[in-house]
Amino acid sequence: MGGAVSAGEDNDDLIDNLKEAYYIRTDLVERAFRAIDRADYYLDEYRDNAYKDLAWRHGNIHLSAPCIYSEVMEALELHPGLSFLNLGSGTGYLSTMVGLILGPFGVNHGIELHADVIEYAYQKLDSFIKTSDSFDKFEFCEPSFVVGNCLEIPPESRHYDRVYCGAGVQKEHEEYMKNLLKVGGILVMPLEEKLTKIIRTGPSSWETKKIISVSFAPLVLPKHSPKSKPKTAPLRKSHFRFAEIVLLFVNVPRIITHTKTTQHLRLIKSSHIKLGIILEEEEEEEKETGELLRPQPAVNVLRERILGLPLPEPLKMYLLYYREK
Ligand SMILES: C[S@@+](CC[C@H](N)C(=O)[O-])C[C@H]1O[C@@H](n2cnc3c(N)ncnc32)[C@H](O)[C@@H]1O
């Protein structure tokens, strides 16, 4: 899939071509695409191919073509503060671009079938946070990824403002996908060989629009025999607990302004953003289920982790205080 626009010499050149061909149409999307070098999501030995408008596959690692990602990013109508779920989040390339638009009060979750791909995605994310110049120019909503089959998300999970599915969806799963959305939310997915945009207009009403013809590998179906109880994908708050630990850096910038290293500042900046994610999750769960699904066991684990952080003691105490308060 892809090949709709000419190959670029580098990332900017590719984005110029996508703009010229009208795949990228808005400044916000253009900015996100320019901020992330597509080649950084390739294995080193294949980097040279990254600026072609082509999908790339190596083992379990799979990137869609740039023209598809452009259509997806435009169709999602992203803006700061939204909650986003990426089904089949792969390398994290799309999730990272989306995170640049969602900003500090967004929610950015991904679910991916293959553990090795999640590991790859986290390596790429770390490298983006530690080394990219773009990171300093955006308020980033850092993605969190979990391993699981996205067709097994428990029905009590939260709803999202925006959902994207990166693998082909069969007609029989259309309803399931539509129900992941909040009212007013937008779902973009390949459905019956068409990139499809669905807006949830009410509790039981949706509007559907076909965007372009596409060819995607289909979603892998859950493995369970008719006799066994289906597993559920771990898309629960507790699986984003690492993010919660990091949220404890709230207000850190004011406290340790004397910390000079870029690394620290980057960590603080990305961690600060997590606060928005967790607060919003708690709020929404209260609203949607009527009860607060707080993670049960982790307070002591969190305490241990905080105490183990490479931070000054007073700051650790402050973080513990904040958490326990
Ligand atoms: C085209 S890739 C998506 C790439 C991703 N958009 C990115 O930015 O790298 C499709 C991904 O869907 C994953 N996948 C396929 N079926 C899945 C399922 N049932 N549940 C979760 N992930 C699935 C594949 O492992 C693959 O990583």
The ligand as a Gaussian input file, in Angstrom:
#p B3LYP/6-31G(d) Opt

LIG

0 1
 C        0.320000      -1.695000      10.250000
 S        0.815000      -2.113000      11.851000
 C        0.489000      -0.629000      12.708000
 C        1.677000       0.240000      12.777000
 C        1.463000       1.436000      13.667000
 N        0.406000       2.278000      13.161000
 C        2.750000       2.220000      13.830000
 O        2.681000       3.461000      13.960000
 O        3.811000       1.621000      13.868000
 C       -0.502000      -3.129000      12.458000
 C       -0.242000      -3.633000      13.862000
 O       -1.403000      -4.273000      14.352000
 C       -0.987000      -5.340000      15.182000
 N       -2.131000      -6.241000      15.359000
 C       -2.700000      -7.058000      14.461000
 N       -3.763000      -7.677000      15.001000
 C       -3.861000      -7.227000      16.276000
 C       -4.759000      -7.492000      17.330000
 N       -5.774000      -8.319000      17.177000
 N       -4.576000      -6.859000      18.500000
 C       -3.546000      -5.989000      18.681000
 N       -2.667000      -5.699000      17.706000
 C       -2.829000      -6.306000      16.508000
 C        0.179000      -5.936000      14.433000
 O        0.996000      -6.712000      15.279000
 C        0.869000      -4.671000      13.918000
 O        1.875000      -4.240000      14.787000

